[in-house]
Amino acid sequence: MALNIARLLATCFGLGYAPVAPGTVVSAAAVLFYYLIPSLQDLRLMIPLVCVITAAGIWSGRIMEKRYGQDPSIVTIDELAGQWVALLALPPTLPSLLLAFAAFRFFDIVKPGPVDRVQRLHGGWGIMADDLLAGFFANLSVRAVMGLAALAQTLFPL
């Protein structure tokens, strides 16, 4: 019973079984939900939701690792949490959504420095930690790009 619940949660209700790039599929779904459900843009909902998803991901990830080995590709709950961290408090505009998606996928796939290091944690923690950190770096990157774009527009108005 626990395995079935863990599988359901860890695969984001089956999205993790996508035949190609399941992490990207879940990230795209996370962006779509963020855009289509305006209440997800409220930090008072999103922060607790990310915390609950993280706890569920640690629990289900630990069970899935025991069954399928370290960080199985079908486990995609980490992409959901990480992508939502990448979107936290960003405006729901097409440019910011696309930048957050691209930046999160970059940090999640490339895993620079600390993102790679936290992935080595055991018991479901590593599954979640690298994506949360990738989401954090993606969020900061999008804010930097948006800030630079606003500055450029101020300095060089068209």
VOGU-3710 file (C-alpha; in Angstrom, 3 decimals, decimal comma):
1> malniarlla> 0,000/0,000/0,000  2,773/2,467/0,929  4,573/1,699/-2,338  1,441/2,453/-4,374  0,894/5,794/-2,608  4,584/6,651/-2,928  4,525/5,783/-6,636  1,445/7,943/-7,204  2,967/10,938/-5,415  6,521/10,522/-6,680
11> tcfglgyapv> 5,410/10,301/-10,323  3,090/13,312/-10,016  0,040/11,137/-10,580  1,648/9,342/-13,507  3,340/12,217/-15,368  6,674/10,673/-14,420  5,896/7,837/-16,815  6,070/10,166/-19,837  8,123/8,289/-22,458  10,394/11,253/-23,206
21> apgtvvsaaa> 11,853/13,774/-20,729  9,455/13,169/-17,815  11,156/15,873/-15,734  10,595/18,432/-18,461  6,976/17,314/-18,834  6,350/17,850/-15,111  8,170/21,208/-15,159  5,987/22,359/-18,057  2,870/21,184/-16,197  4,020/23,101/-13,099
31> vlfyylipsl> 4,377/26,300/-15,138  0,973/25,735/-16,738  -0,687/25,220/-13,338  1,043/28,341/-11,986  -0,329/30,356/-14,879  -3,845/28,880/-14,963  -4,472/28,803/-11,191  -3,929/32,381/-9,973  -4,049/31,358/-6,299  -0,724/29,551/-6,854
41> qdlrlmiplv> 0,828/32,964/-7,455  0,076/33,880/-3,831  3,088/33,255/-1,596  0,790/32,506/1,353  -0,363/29,400/-0,525  2,683/28,532/-2,611  5,301/28,417/0,155  3,331/25,987/2,360  2,414/23,972/-0,743  6,077/23,632/-1,744
51> cvitaagiws> 6,870/22,547/1,826  4,153/19,860/1,741  5,277/18,661/-1,691  8,870/18,565/-0,448  7,909/16,453/2,572  5,866/14,131/0,339  8,793/13,957/-2,079  11,291/13,017/0,626  8,977/10,288/1,925  7,981/8,897/-1,473
61> grimekrygq> 11,477/9,347/-2,921  12,978/7,233/-0,137  10,503/4,435/-0,880  11,016/4,696/-4,636  14,813/4,606/-4,271  14,561/1,390/-2,267  12,461/-0,135/-5,028  14,011/1,347/-8,209  17,516/2,504/-7,249  19,009/5,943/-6,741
71> dpsivtidel> 16,961/8,865/-8,137  14,815/6,925/-10,638  13,712/8,963/-13,672  10,025/8,281/-12,986  10,310/10,248/-9,729  9,295/13,733/-10,810  7,756/15,279/-7,697  11,110/17,023/-7,268  10,623/18,835/-10,591  7,220/20,058/-9,443
81> agqwvallal> 8,634/21,523/-6,218  11,735/22,925/-7,902  9,849/24,534/-10,765  7,450/26,179/-8,333  10,414/27,555/-6,360  11,729/28,940/-9,656  8,372/30,695/-10,145  7,939/32,038/-6,593  6,793/35,665/-6,591  7,454/36,132/-10,305
91> pptlpsllla> 4,861/37,891/-12,417  2,723/35,480/-14,454  3,842/36,967/-17,763  4,954/34,914/-20,739  8,576/36,173/-20,626  9,016/35,462/-16,907  7,320/32,049/-17,143  9,467/30,992/-20,097  12,641/32,297/-18,454  11,823/30,490/-15,188
101> faafrffdiv> 11,131/27,263/-17,067  14,346/27,477/-19,108  16,489/28,523/-16,150  15,121/25,748/-13,941  15,671/23,091/-16,599  19,220/24,416/-17,103  20,130/24,278/-13,404  18,388/20,928/-12,939  20,136/19,282/-15,892  23,600/20,881/-15,667
111> kpgpvdrvqr> 23,696/20,736/-11,839  26,426/23,300/-11,230  28,459/23,072/-8,000  26,194/22,981/-4,954  23,236/21,585/-6,923  25,300/18,507/-7,718  26,613/18,216/-4,161  23,204/18,210/-2,450  21,993/15,558/-4,889  24,237/13,088/-3,065
121> lhggwgimad> 22,146/13,226/0,119  20,410/9,948/0,966  16,918/8,819/1,878  14,917/10,953/-0,546  16,621/14,160/0,599  18,957/14,291/-2,403  16,099/13,745/-4,840  14,373/16,857/-3,517  17,314/19,043/-2,473  18,970/19,398/-5,874
131> dllagffanl> 15,737/20,504/-7,551  14,859/22,942/-4,772  18,314/24,493/-5,062  18,057/24,520/-8,883  14,711/26,311/-8,489  16,261/28,852/-6,123  19,109/29,591/-8,559  16,638/29,782/-11,447  14,470/32,262/-9,533  17,480/34,461/-8,771
141> svravmglaa> 18,605/34,260/-12,406  15,201/35,310/-13,739  15,110/38,224/-11,295  18,585/39,298/-12,460  17,597/39,118/-16,134  14,361/41,016/-15,487  16,254/43,638/-13,471  18,838/44,083/-16,205  16,106/44,342/-18,839  14,308/47,028/-16,804
151> laqtlfpl> 17,578/48,909/-16,332  18,376/48,714/-20,051  14,909/49,988/-20,895  15,375/52,898/-18,496  18,801/53,764/-19,844  17,969/53,188/-23,491  14,254/53,857/-24,014  12,910/53,039/-27,439
//
